Amino acid sequence: MPSHYAGDLQSKLLRLALLSAAMLAATYPSISSAAGPAAPSEAAAKSSEARLKHLEDLEEIRNLRMMYHYYINEGKWGQIPDLYTADAYVNFQRIGGANGIKEIRALFDSIGTNVSYIKQFIHNHIVDIKGDTATGTSYFDARYAQGKKSIIAAGTYREKYRRTPDGWRISEMLSEIDFAGTVEEGWAEHEVILKGPDVVPRPESNPPRK
């Protein structure tokens, strides 16, 4: 490399290093003090720990939803109940519903038997965490095969989550289907369907989400 190019590069790197040091000193004045680096305050440490815990909880909850669709898409129906609390409430409207793990297991066994092909694509999972409970909303686009019919569908999942000794689990799952019909029918003139009353009575201990 020619010497003047090398000199220019060294000069630019030096200016960049000095600029970075100045920005760091402005952001953390204690670092440049004569006494040396100061330990983070207790409040700052707790704040950082809380933010990290929030991000860990958020990722674990979102992973529940990812695993749910992984099990659905791969036909692993028997593993889906592991994602729920023991007293979970599930309402898929006219498709079916369940209270508790035993009924949830029977519900997914039934769905797996009646649907020969299913792929669900989830997106826009919004999660709100409050201590040991949380709520979530996400949207899905789906492809089904039932009999010899190809079905397209789209809708919304609305959920509650609860922290348990085994980690976060789904305590409530509601599915609202915006449309569902065959490929030939499409959705342009399709009436919004499956907007009926709860097919499974809601337990008093698990009131509707506000």
C-alpha positions in Angstrom: 0.0 0.0 0.0 1.4 3.5 -0.8 2.7 5.3 2.2 0.3 8.3 1.8 -2.7 6.0 1.7 -1.4 4.3 4.8 -1.0 7.6 6.5 -4.5 8.7 5.6 -6.0 5.5 6.9 -4.1 5.7 10.2 -5.3 9.3 10.6 -8.9 8.4 9.9 -8.7 5.5 12.3 -7.2 7.7 15.0 -9.9 10.3 14.5 -12.6 7.6 14.8 -11.0 6.2 18.0 -10.9 9.7 19.5 -14.5 10.4 18.5 -15.7 7.1 20.0 -13.8 7.8 23.2 -15.4 11.2 23.5 -18.9 9.8 22.9 -18.2 7.1 25.5 -17.0 9.7 28.0 -20.1 11.9 27.4 -22.4 9.0 27.9 -20.6 7.5 30.9 -18.8 10.4 32.7 -17.6 8.1 35.5 -15.4 6.2 33.1 -13.1 9.2 32.5 -12.9 10.2 36.2 -9.6 10.2 38.0 -10.9 7.6 40.4 -11.3 5.1 37.6 -14.4 3.3 36.4 -17.3 3.4 38.7 -19.5 0.4 39.4 -23.0 0.5 38.1 -25.5 1.8 40.6 -27.9 -0.6 42.3 -30.8 1.0 40.5 -29.1 0.7 37.1 -28.2 -2.9 37.7 -31.8 -3.7 38.7 -33.1 -1.9 35.7 -30.8 -3.8 33.3 -31.8 -7.1 35.0 -35.5 -6.3 34.6 -35.1 -5.4 30.9 -33.2 -8.6 30.3 -35.8 -10.7 32.2 -38.5 -9.0 30.1 -36.8 -9.9 26.9 -36.3 -13.5 28.0 -39.9 -13.8 28.9 -41.0 -12.3 25.6 -38.8 -14.7 23.6 -40.1 -17.7 25.6 -43.8 -16.7 25.1 -43.2 -16.2 21.4 -41.5 -19.5 21.2 -44.7 -21.1 22.6 -46.6 -19.9 19.5 -43.8 -20.9 17.1 -43.8 -24.4 18.6 -47.6 -24.6 18.4 -47.5 -24.1 14.7 -44.5 -26.3 14.3 -46.4 -29.2 15.9 -49.5 -28.4 13.8 -47.6 -28.2 10.5 -45.6 -31.4 11.2 -48.6 -33.3 12.4 -47.2 -33.8 16.0 -50.7 -33.6 17.5 -49.7 -35.4 20.7 -47.1 -32.8 21.7 -49.4 -29.8 21.5 -51.0 -30.2 25.0 -47.5 -29.8 26.5 -47.8 -26.1 25.6 -50.8 -25.4 27.9 -51.4 -25.0 31.6 -53.4 -27.8 33.3 -56.5 -25.7 33.5 -56.2 -24.1 30.0 -59.3 -23.0 28.0 -59.4 -23.4 24.2 -62.1 -22.1 21.9 -61.9 -22.7 18.2 -65.6 -21.8 17.8 -67.5 -24.2 15.5 -64.4 -26.3 15.1 -64.4 -27.3 18.8 -63.2 -26.3 22.2 -61.8 -27.7 25.5 -61.4 -27.1 29.2 -58.2 -28.7 30.7 -55.5 -30.8 29.3 -57.6 -34.0 29.0 -60.1 -32.2 26.7 -57.4 -30.3 24.9 -55.7 -33.6 24.0 -58.9 -35.1 22.7 -59.6 -31.9 20.7 -56.3 -32.1 18.8 -56.6 -35.8 18.3 -59.9 -35.1 16.7 -58.5 -32.3 14.5 -55.6 -34.5 13.4 -57.9 -37.3 12.4 -60.3 -35.1 10.4 -57.8 -32.9 8.5 -55.6 -34.7 6.0 -53.3 -31.7 5.3 -52.8 -28.5 7.2 -50.2 -25.7 7.1 -50.5 -22.5 9.2 -48.4 -19.4 8.7 -48.3 -17.1 11.7 -47.2 -13.5 11.9 -47.3 -10.2 13.8 -47.3 -11.8 17.3 -47.9 -8.9 19.8 -47.3 -9.8 23.5 -48.0 -7.7 26.6 -46.4 -9.0 29.8 -47.5 -8.1 33.3 -45.6 -10.0 35.9 -46.4 -13.7 35.8 -49.2 -13.3 33.3 -49.3 -12.1 29.7 -51.7 -11.7 26.7 -51.0 -12.1 23.0 -52.5 -11.5 19.6 -51.3 -12.9 16.3 -52.6 -13.5 12.8 -52.5 -16.5 10.6 -52.9 -17.6 7.0 -53.7 -21.3 6.5 -54.0 -24.0 3.9 -56.1 -27.1 4.6 -57.1 -30.2 2.8 -60.4 -31.9 3.9 -61.7 -34.7 1.8 -60.8 -33.7 -1.8 -61.3 -29.9 -1.1 -58.5 -27.4 -0.9 -59.4 -24.8 1.8 -57.9 -21.4 2.5 -58.4 -19.5 5.7 -57.2 -16.5 7.7 -57.9 -15.3 11.2 -56.6 -14.2 14.6 -55.4 -16.0 17.7 -56.0 -14.2 21.0 -54.3 -15.8 24.0 -53.4 -15.6 27.7 -50.2 -16.9 29.1 -49.1 -17.8 32.6 -45.7 -18.4 34.2 -45.5 -21.9 35.7 -42.7 -23.8 37.5 -42.0 -25.4 34.1 -41.9 -22.0 32.3 -44.5 -20.0 30.4 -47.5 -21.9 29.2 -50.7 -21.0 27.3 -53.7 -20.6 29.7 -56.2 -19.6 27.1 -56.4 -19.8 23.3 -59.2 -18.3 21.2 -59.3 -18.6 17.4 -61.3 -16.1 15.4 -61.6 -17.1 11.7 -62.2 -14.2 9.4 -62.9 -16.4 6.4 -62.6 -20.0 5.3 -63.5 -21.4 1.9 -62.3 -23.5 -1.0 -59.8 -22.1 -3.5 -62.6 -21.9 -6.1 -64.8 -19.8 -3.8 -62.0 -17.4 -2.8 -62.7 -14.7 -0.2 -63.8 -11.6 -2.1 -67.5 -12.3 -1.5 -67.1 -14.7 1.4 -69.1 -13.9 4.5 -67.2 -13.7 7.7 -67.9 -17.1 9.4 -67.4 -18.9 12.6 -68.3 -15.9 14.7 -70.6 -17.7 17.1 -71.0 -18.1 20.9 -68.5 -20.1 23.0 -69.0 -23.8 22.2 -67.5 -24.7 25.6 -68.7 -23.0 28.8 -66.0 -20.7 30.2 -64.9 -21.6 33.7 -65.5 -18.9 36.4 -61.8 -19.0 37.3 -60.9 -17.9 33.8 -62.9 -14.8 32.9 -62.8 -13.3 29.4 -59.8 -11.1 28.6 -60.5 -7.4 28.8 
